[in-house]
Amino acid sequence: MSASERPSQSSSEGTASSSLSHPLLSVRAISRPGLAPASLRVAHGQCVAIDGPSGAGKTLLLRAIADLDPNSGEVVLNGRPRHAIPAPDWRRQVGYIAAESGWWGESVGSHLADGDRIAPLLTELSLPADAGTWPIARLSTGERQRLALVRTLTRFPLVLLLDEPTSALDQATTERVENVLRRMLRNGVGIVLVTHDRDQIARLADLRLTMRAGTLTAADEGA
């Protein structure tokens, strides 16, 4: 079933609404250079996908929500405005995974929690139990993508901001990543997913938005 065929959770603005008193994540008129004011809402357990051509501003939007770059507008998590949440707590609760993740230590293990805690995730993502001993320099792009997901999930985020999380993976490994994401959704985590893969959008997303020339619209607008 495609995202467009699922029961709609969107408002007249094309944004996702929550069955609770407030959405999990509310973004109102967020903007920065290269990004027109953009608004979206994500409910608990909902995946909102954003597609569009390369360079359209999708990554700029995710980084603005994550508060990694200067931006204006309002972002609210579980009813609390972003400015009221200390930056380290915000970045733990709103986990951003870049298309090319950053690693500052020499080994994978220096970035991860206790081995017993991550072992099930490593197995789910087709990574060996000794992945924590690997030097960062030896990682392939696909290994970096999966290990970045492990690193983020061990912080128990409420929202995931994912920028092309499976772009370097084969079909079988992509399915494993998507299974982990489905489990996160079932547990109430909200996901904003940037991807060029329309099939992936159909498999995961409840709502599809499109970014063109820095402007976020409902998927059928301006198509």
BANUKE-799983 format. One line per 10 residues: number of its first residue (from 0); for each residue z negated, y, x negated of N, C-alpha, C. Coordinates in Angstrom, 3 decimals. Layout:
BANUKE-799983
NUM = Z,Y,X,Z,Y,X,Z,Y,X | ...
***
This chain:
BANUKE-799983
0 = 0.000,-1.190,-0.852,0.000,0.000,0.000,0.000,1.238,-0.887 | 0.872,2.173,-0.630,0.948,3.373,-1.441,-0.131,4.347,-1.035 | -0.363,5.344,-1.935,-1.379,6.349,-1.635,-1.053,7.091,-0.360 | 0.242,7.339,-0.140,0.627,8.103,1.044,0.442,7.311,2.323 | 0.313,5.960,2.225,0.161,5.124,3.406,-1.298,4.888,3.759 | -2.213,5.244,2.865,-3.614,4.991,3.123,-4.152,5.995,4.126 | -5.236,5.643,4.829,-5.842,6.609,5.739,-6.167,7.892,5.002 | -5.727,9.008,5.540,-5.846,10.280,4.842,-7.284,10.746,4.783 | -7.698,11.216,3.577,-8.993,11.843,3.400,-8.810,13.311,3.072 | -7.589,13.833,3.216,-7.306,15.179,2.770,-7.463,16.171,3.892
10 = -7.758,17.410,3.521,-7.843,18.491,4.479,-6.489,19.132,4.629 | -6.407,20.197,5.441,-5.141,20.890,5.629,-4.668,21.540,4.351 | -5.546,21.718,3.363,-5.173,22.283,2.082,-4.670,21.207,1.128 | -4.653,19.963,1.563,-4.225,18.876,0.691,-5.295,18.478,-0.299 | -6.569,18.793,-0.027,-7.647,18.416,-0.917,-8.514,17.377,-0.255 | -9.239,16.613,-1.088,-10.009,15.489,-0.579,-11.346,15.964,-0.064 | -11.749,15.478,1.101,-13.039,15.848,1.663,-13.976,14.665,1.629 | -15.244,14.938,1.594,-16.255,13.893,1.512,-16.810,13.587,2.884 | -17.184,12.309,3.077,-17.862,11.938,4.309,-19.319,12.384,4.277 | -19.788,12.802,3.084,-21.142,13.302,2.964,-21.140,14.795,3.268
20 = -22.299,15.432,3.110,-22.412,16.847,3.447,-21.623,17.725,2.493 | -21.319,17.218,1.328,-20.509,17.967,0.374,-19.729,16.968,-0.471 | -18.600,17.401,-1.030,-17.852,16.488,-1.897,-18.609,16.239,-3.192 | -18.246,15.179,-3.870,-18.837,14.913,-5.176,-18.470,16.023,-6.150 | -17.180,16.370,-6.190,-16.683,17.415,-7.090,-15.849,18.397,-6.293 | -16.159,19.665,-6.429,-15.394,20.721,-5.767,-14.929,21.713,-6.822 | -13.630,21.935,-6.883,-13.026,22.874,-7.832,-12.345,23.963,-7.021 | -12.745,25.203,-7.246,-12.236,26.308,-6.442,-11.638,27.385,-7.338 | -10.345,27.574,-7.208,-9.620,28.656,-7.886,-9.886,28.682,-9.388 | -9.927,27.508,-10.007,-10.114,27.464,-11.453,-8.809,27.877,-12.127
30 = -8.907,28.693,-13.167,-7.700,29.170,-13.836,-7.995,29.462,-15.300 | -6.933,29.550,-16.063,-6.965,29.899,-17.477,-5.530,30.215,-17.861 | -5.257,30.761,-19.033,-3.866,31.004,-19.406,-3.030,29.733,-19.298 | -1.904,29.826,-18.591,-1.042,28.676,-18.370,-1.368,27.875,-17.138 | -2.418,28.265,-16.421,-2.838,27.536,-15.225,-3.137,28.526,-14.109 | -2.335,28.459,-13.034,-2.590,29.291,-11.861,-3.849,28.799,-11.161 | -4.540,29.668,-10.406,-5.754,29.230,-9.715,-5.525,27.940,-8.929 | -6.342,26.942,-9.213,-6.170,25.609,-8.620,-7.464,25.173,-7.955 | -7.326,24.499,-6.819,-8.482,24.002,-6.082,-8.264,22.546,-5.698 | -9.303,21.758,-5.783,-9.263,20.375,-5.310,-10.684,19.906,-5.057
40 = -10.797,18.874,-4.242,-12.088,18.249,-3.979,-11.952,16.742,-4.132 | -12.998,16.130,-4.620,-13.017,14.684,-4.827,-14.271,14.125,-4.173 | -14.095,13.153,-3.298,-15.225,12.510,-2.632,-15.818,11.417,-3.516 | -16.998,10.978,-3.170,-17.594,9.824,-3.836,-16.662,8.622,-3.667 | -16.345,7.956,-4.774,-15.516,6.763,-4.706,-14.053,7.022,-4.434 | -13.578,8.224,-4.712,-12.185,8.577,-4.438,-11.439,8.866,-5.730 | -10.180,8.466,-5.766,-9.292,8.770,-6.884,-8.236,9.767,-6.431 | -8.195,10.913,-7.072,-7.165,11.925,-6.836,-6.243,11.923,-8.049 | -4.974,11.616,-7.836,-4.005,11.552,-8.925,-3.207,12.845,-8.991 | -2.854,13.235,-10.206,-2.029,14.417,-10.432,-0.863,14.005,-11.310
50 = 0.355,14.214,-10.800,1.529,13.962,-11.616,2.292,15.263,-11.815 | 3.426,15.159,-12.495,4.217,16.339,-12.791,4.803,16.222,-14.183 | 5.782,17.050,-14.510,6.443,16.947,-15.808,5.511,17.285,-16.963 | 5.869,16.815,-18.145,5.100,17.144,-19.342,5.094,18.653,-19.542 | 3.951,19.181,-19.950,3.838,20.613,-20.182,3.596,21.432,-18.938 | 3.384,20.775,-17.794,3.215,21.505,-16.532,1.826,22.107,-16.381 | 0.858,21.632,-17.160,-0.493,22.171,-17.071,-1.549,21.178,-16.631 | -1.191,19.900,-16.549,-2.150,18.896,-16.070,-3.346,18.772,-17.013 | -3.066,18.701,-18.305,-4.154,18.605,-19.277,-4.990,19.877,-19.290 | -4.349,21.029,-19.154,-5.088,22.291,-19.089,-6.093,22.266,-17.943
60 = -5.679,21.708,-16.802,-6.568,21.629,-15.647,-7.766,20.733,-15.942 | -7.525,19.555,-16.487,-8.639,18.650,-16.791,-9.611,19.278,-17.784 | -9.075,19.918,-18.819,-9.938,20.539,-19.824,-10.737,21.702,-19.239 | -10.130,22.414,-18.288,-10.857,23.507,-17.638,-12.000,22.965,-16.787 | -11.729,21.902,-16.026,-12.797,21.296,-15.217,-13.925,20.787,-16.117 | -13.537,20.182,-17.238,-14.534,19.674,-18.188,-15.265,20.792,-18.920 | -14.788,22.025,-18.782,-15.364,23.210,-19.430,-15.235,23.141,-20.943 | -14.109,22.608,-21.392,-13.835,22.538,-22.822,-13.091,23.759,-23.321 | -12.464,24.517,-22.424,-11.749,25.737,-22.763,-12.234,26.855,-21.848 | -12.151,28.117,-22.290,-12.543,29.227,-21.416,-11.746,29.205,-20.116
70 = -12.432,29.414,-18.997,-11.770,29.376,-17.700,-12.578,30.189,-16.708 | -11.944,30.500,-15.585,-12.637,31.183,-14.499,-12.497,30.355,-13.236 | -13.293,30.676,-12.240,-13.304,29.908,-11.008,-14.650,29.233,-10.828 | -14.725,28.364,-9.844,-15.994,27.713,-9.516,-15.821,26.201,-9.493 | -16.723,25.509,-10.157,-16.744,24.049,-10.152,-18.151,23.615,-9.755 | -18.223,22.722,-8.767,-19.511,22.289,-8.230,-19.567,20.764,-8.253 | -20.655,20.217,-8.760,-20.856,18.772,-8.832,-22.056,18.397,-7.975 | -21.816,17.598,-6.950,-22.913,17.156,-6.080,-23.743,18.328,-5.555 | -23.063,19.413,-5.229,-23.749,20.567,-4.673,-24.332,21.521,-5.691 | -24.234,21.199,-6.983,-24.772,22.063,-8.034,-23.641,22.744,-8.779
80 = -23.651,24.074,-8.884,-22.600,24.764,-9.626,-22.665,24.425,-11.109 | -21.500,24.408,-11.717,-21.422,24.027,-13.130,-22.296,24.913,-14.012 | -22.348,26.204,-13.713,-23.108,27.118,-14.571,-24.606,26.837,-14.537 | -25.064,26.067,-13.549,-26.489,25.732,-13.454,-26.829,24.429,-14.168 | -25.833,23.773,-14.722,-26.031,22.489,-15.394,-25.830,22.682,-16.891 | -26.785,22.330,-17.741,-26.601,22.469,-19.186,-25.330,21.761,-19.649 | -24.637,22.373,-20.603,-23.342,21.849,-21.035,-23.386,20.375,-21.442 | -24.375,19.914,-22.217,-24.392,18.487,-22.560,-24.510,17.587,-21.329 | -25.303,18.025,-20.349,-25.440,17.235,-19.124,-24.142,17.237,-18.331 | -23.473,18.390,-18.297,-22.193,18.469,-17.580,-21.192,17.494,-18.180
90 = -21.092,17.470,-19.482,-20.072,16.639,-20.136,-20.436,15.165,-20.106 | -21.708,14.873,-19.871,-22.092,13.475,-19.652,-21.753,13.049,-18.231 | -22.026,13.930,-17.264,-21.800,13.587,-15.865,-20.336,13.690,-15.458 | -19.595,14.552,-16.119,-18.161,14.711,-15.864,-17.446,14.287,-17.140 | -17.054,13.020,-17.189,-16.517,12.440,-18.406,-15.019,12.661,-18.536 | -14.623,13.399,-19.553,-13.206,13.673,-19.813,-12.708,12.749,-20.913 | -11.616,12.049,-20.639,-10.996,11.188,-21.642,-9.588,11.704,-21.883 | -9.373,12.257,-23.059,-8.079,12.837,-23.412,-7.046,11.744,-23.643 | -5.781,12.138,-23.577,-4.707,11.188,-23.864,-4.831,10.661,-25.290 | -5.276,11.512,-26.200,-5.565,11.113,-27.575,-7.008,11.508,-27.857
100 = -7.896,10.558,-27.754,-9.327,10.847,-27.833,-9.760,11.182,-29.254 | -10.792,12.016,-29.348,-11.324,12.392,-30.647,-12.437,11.456,-31.096 | -12.456,11.172,-32.395,-13.489,10.313,-32.986,-13.960,10.984,-34.268 | -15.272,11.197,-34.415,-15.776,11.974,-35.538,-16.460,11.111,-36.595 | -16.934,9.927,-36.240,-17.571,9.043,-37.210,-16.552,8.140,-37.886 | -17.007,7.351,-38.836,-16.106,6.466,-39.567,-15.902,5.130,-38.867 | -16.877,4.711,-38.059,-16.768,3.414,-37.391,-16.885,3.577,-35.888 | -16.365,2.603,-35.163,-16.466,2.625,-33.703,-17.925,2.607,-33.270 | -18.732,1.785,-33.933,-20.119,1.620,-33.530,-20.938,2.894,-33.578 | -20.558,3.832,-34.444,-21.310,5.086,-34.538,-21.126,5.955,-33.305
110 = -20.183,5.591,-32.444,-19.908,6.354,-31.224,-20.433,5.667,-29.967 | -20.927,4.455,-30.103,-21.241,3.653,-28.924,-22.727,3.351,-28.818 | -23.135,2.974,-27.614,-24.524,2.609,-27.347,-24.806,1.208,-27.876 | -25.990,0.718,-27.574,-26.423,-0.612,-27.997,-25.387,-1.677,-27.652 | -25.169,-2.599,-28.596,-24.127,-3.599,-28.436,-24.266,-4.449,-27.192 | -25.504,-4.816,-26.830,-25.707,-5.632,-25.636,-25.248,-4.898,-24.380 | -25.366,-3.576,-24.411,-25.010,-2.769,-23.254,-23.499,-2.666,-23.073 | -22.771,-2.635,-24.192,-21.320,-2.456,-24.091,-20.563,-3.772,-24.072 | -21.226,-4.879,-24.393,-20.527,-6.160,-24.508,-19.714,-6.516,-23.269 | -20.262,-6.385,-22.051,-19.453,-6.728,-20.873,-18.204,-5.864,-20.735
120 = -18.325,-4.568,-21.065,-17.164,-3.683,-20.980,-16.098,-4.079,-21.987 | -16.521,-4.417,-23.190,-15.554,-4.851,-24.200,-14.781,-6.065,-23.708 | -15.487,-7.019,-23.124,-14.831,-8.215,-22.606,-13.852,-7.869,-21.498 | -14.280,-7.012,-20.572,-13.410,-6.620,-19.460,-12.122,-5.980,-19.948 | -12.189,-5.284,-21.078,-11.040,-4.529,-21.566,-10.310,-5.242,-22.695 | -10.532,-6.543,-22.815,-9.842,-7.368,-23.819,-10.093,-6.884,-25.242 | -11.325,-6.482,-25.496,-11.729,-6.078,-26.838,-12.769,-7.072,-27.345 | -12.737,-7.416,-28.630,-13.679,-8.403,-29.151,-15.089,-7.845,-29.276 | -16.044,-8.735,-29.343,-17.448,-8.334,-29.412,-17.760,-7.542,-30.672 | -16.973,-7.754,-31.740,-17.239,-7.048,-32.993,-16.457,-5.743,-33.114
130 = -15.910,-5.241,-32.000,-15.119,-4.005,-32.062,-15.935,-2.835,-32.603 | -17.245,-2.881,-32.412,-18.086,-1.801,-32.916,-18.085,-1.683,-34.423 | -17.698,-2.748,-35.120,-17.676,-2.712,-36.588,-16.363,-2.165,-37.131 | -15.388,-1.960,-36.272,-14.075,-1.519,-36.740,-14.130,-0.089,-37.272 | -13.407,0.167,-38.376,-13.263,1.557,-38.814,-12.306,2.301,-37.880 | -12.601,3.552,-37.632,-11.757,4.349,-36.745,-10.318,4.379,-37.248 | -10.147,4.419,-38.555,-8.808,4.563,-39.128,-7.892,3.394,-38.794 | -8.447,2.246,-38.444,-7.611,1.072,-38.178,-7.205,0.947,-36.717 | -7.721,1.802,-35.851,-7.479,1.645,-34.422,-6.054,2.011,-34.040 | -5.463,1.186,-33.195,-4.186,1.547,-32.585,-4.436,2.550,-31.466
140 = -3.366,3.159,-30.964,-3.518,4.111,-29.866,-4.121,3.435,-28.641 | -3.664,2.221,-28.343,-4.192,1.499,-27.192,-5.658,1.146,-27.345 | -6.073,0.772,-28.557,-7.490,0.485,-28.798,-8.330,1.746,-28.650 | -7.802,2.858,-29.125,-8.518,4.130,-28.962,-8.701,4.459,-27.481 | -7.656,4.231,-26.691,-7.754,4.528,-25.264,-8.845,3.695,-24.601 | -8.858,2.410,-24.882,-9.849,1.542,-24.241,-11.266,1.817,-24.744 | -11.401,2.059,-26.035,-12.728,2.331,-26.578,-13.252,3.693,-26.128 | -12.356,4.642,-25.902,-12.788,5.929,-25.346,-13.343,5.740,-23.940 | -12.745,4.830,-23.176,-13.264,4.535,-21.842,-14.641,3.886,-21.939 | -14.794,2.939,-22.857,-16.105,2.311,-23.065,-17.144,3.371,-23.423
150 = -16.798,4.216,-24.381,-17.726,5.261,-24.830,-18.175,6.151,-23.672 | -17.232,6.521,-22.823,-17.550,7.409,-21.704,-18.374,6.699,-20.639 | -18.027,5.460,-20.319,-18.731,4.751,-19.248,-20.172,4.428,-19.608 | -20.490,4.307,-20.893,-21.878,4.036,-21.272,-22.785,5.234,-21.008 | -22.198,6.381,-20.684,-22.999,7.570,-20.341,-23.223,7.680,-18.833 | -22.712,6.739,-18.082,-22.875,6.702,-16.624,-22.420,8.001,-15.949 | -21.147,8.369,-16.107,-20.650,9.601,-15.489,-20.560,9.482,-13.973 | -20.633,10.620,-13.307,-20.402,10.679,-11.865,-18.927,10.871,-11.557 | -18.221,11.537,-12.469,-16.794,11.825,-12.307,-16.085,11.492,-13.609 | -14.894,10.916,-13.494,-14.037,10.663,-14.644,-12.795,11.537,-14.538
160 = -12.473,12.245,-15.612,-11.240,13.010,-15.736,-10.378,12.275,-16.753 | -9.336,11.621,-16.289,-8.557,10.708,-17.128,-7.153,11.246,-17.351 | -6.778,11.418,-18.606,-5.462,11.944,-18.963,-4.616,10.814,-19.540 | -3.733,10.267,-18.719,-2.839,9.171,-19.123,-3.629,8.039,-19.796 | -4.589,7.437,-19.107,-5.502,6.487,-19.756,-4.882,5.163,-20.158 | -3.687,4.849,-19.654,-3.065,3.558,-19.989,-1.671,3.732,-20.583 | -1.358,4.909,-21.074,0.013,5.191,-21.519,0.457,4.319,-22.684 | -0.490,3.831,-23.492,-0.131,3.027,-24.662,-0.400,1.540,-24.463 | -0.659,1.124,-23.228,-1.065,-0.256,-22.968,0.037,-1.063,-22.305 | 0.037,-2.370,-22.567,0.976,-3.244,-21.879,0.475,-3.510,-20.459
170 = 1.286,-4.207,-19.681,0.962,-4.392,-18.268,-0.354,-5.143,-18.073 | -0.558,-6.202,-18.841,-1.769,-7.005,-18.659,-3.026,-6.196,-18.972 | -2.979,-5.416,-20.046,-4.148,-4.618,-20.415,-4.338,-3.457,-19.453 | -3.237,-2.888,-18.972,-3.326,-1.842,-17.949,-4.051,-2.367,-16.716 | -3.736,-3.591,-16.309,-4.404,-4.181,-15.146,-5.906,-4.300,-15.377 | -6.294,-4.640,-16.595,-7.722,-4.750,-16.898,-8.411,-3.385,-16.797 | -7.760,-2.363,-17.333,-8.323,-1.015,-17.232,-8.431,-0.598,-15.771 | -7.387,-0.864,-15.000,-7.411,-0.483,-13.585,-8.499,-1.231,-12.825 | -8.756,-2.473,-13.194,-9.844,-3.212,-12.542,-11.198,-2.562,-12.818 | -11.393,-2.091,-14.048,-12.631,-1.378,-14.370,-12.725,-0.093,-13.558
180 = -11.605,0.621,-13.437,-11.619,1.868,-12.663,-11.897,1.599,-11.187 | -11.349,0.519,-10.656,-11.649,0.167,-9.253,-13.141,-0.111,-9.072 | -13.736,-0.764,-10.042,-15.175,-1.026,-9.951,-15.965,0.278,-9.968 | -15.532,1.213,-10.801,-16.192,2.521,-10.823,-16.078,3.207,-9.461 | -14.905,3.124,-8.865,-14.707,3.729,-7.545,-15.612,3.080,-6.508 | -15.709,1.756,-6.547,-16.586,1.064,-5.596,-18.042,1.490,-5.769 | -18.400,1.870,-6.986,-19.767,2.304,-7.268,-19.981,3.785,-6.961 | -18.948,4.444,-6.425,-19.105,5.829,-6.008,-18.657,6.875,-6.995 | -18.160,6.455,-8.144,-17.652,7.417,-9.124,-16.370,8.049,-8.586 | -16.193,9.335,-8.808,-14.949,10.013,-8.456,-14.032,10.077,-9.665
190 = -12.735,9.987,-9.431,-11.770,9.991,-10.533,-10.679,11.014,-10.258 | -10.383,11.833,-11.269,-9.175,12.655,-11.274,-8.276,12.056,-12.340 | -7.141,11.540,-11.921,-6.260,10.750,-12.783,-4.944,11.480,-13.004 | -4.666,11.854,-14.241,-3.364,12.401,-14.605,-2.507,11.255,-15.130 | -1.354,11.050,-14.521,-0.471,9.967,-14.939,0.956,10.249,-14.518 | 1.903,9.754,-15.318,3.314,9.800,-14.947,3.733,8.546,-14.189 | 2.838,7.579,-14.091,3.167,6.263,-13.543,2.961,6.255,-12.028 | 4.058,6.356,-11.279,3.956,6.379,-9.817,3.404,5.064,-9.271 | 3.713,3.951,-9.920,3.164,2.671,-9.467,1.647,2.657,-9.625 | 1.164,3.217,-10.717,-0.282,3.289,-10.919,-0.934,4.179,-9.869
200 = -0.280,5.265,-9.529,-0.792,6.135,-8.471,-0.907,5.354,-7.167 | 0.122,4.577,-6.842,0.096,3.791,-5.603,-1.025,2.762,-5.616 | -1.322,2.219,-6.789,-2.365,1.194,-6.877,-3.776,1.776,-6.804 | -3.973,2.981,-7.330,-5.329,3.493,-7.495,-5.691,4.682,-6.618 | -4.722,5.537,-6.328,-5.067,6.852,-5.784,-5.152,6.872,-4.266 | -6.067,7.681,-3.777,-6.174,7.980,-2.355,-5.388,9.233,-1.997 | -5.140,10.077,-2.983,-4.459,11.349,-2.769,-3.655,11.689,-4.008 | -2.413,12.153,-3.819,-1.578,12.560,-4.951,-1.275,14.044,-4.861 | -1.533,14.743,-5.949,-1.170,16.143,-6.103,-0.149,16.255,-7.224 | 0.557,17.373,-7.273,1.596,17.581,-8.269,1.382,18.915,-8.972
210 = 1.578,18.910,-10.290,1.490,20.133,-11.078,2.886,20.505,-11.562 | 3.295,21.724,-11.266,4.587,22.235,-11.723,4.394,23.651,-12.233 | 4.777,23.865,-13.488,4.719,25.204,-14.087,3.348,25.849,-13.897 | 2.300,25.056,-14.079,0.950,25.578,-14.012,0.378,25.740,-12.628 | 1.103,25.284,-11.602,0.655,25.435,-10.220,0.422,24.069,-9.594 | -0.761,23.866,-9.033,-1.129,22.604,-8.396,-0.828,22.677,-6.909 | -0.084,21.687,-6.400,0.275,21.654,-4.986,0.115,20.239,-4.452 | 0.142,20.119,-3.122,0.243,18.798,-2.511,1.547,18.165,-2.968 | 1.572,16.840,-3.038,2.697,16.147,-3.660,4.027,16.425,-2.987 | 4.029,16.696,-1.677,5.291,16.881,-0.977,5.740,18.335,-0.944
220 = 4.983,19.245,-1.552,5.366,20.646,-1.559,6.247,20.937,-2.761 | 7.377,21.529,-2.526,8.278,21.912,-3.595,8.975,20.758,-4.251 | 8.961,19.587,-3.597,9.592,18.403,-4.186,11.094,18.519,-4.119
***
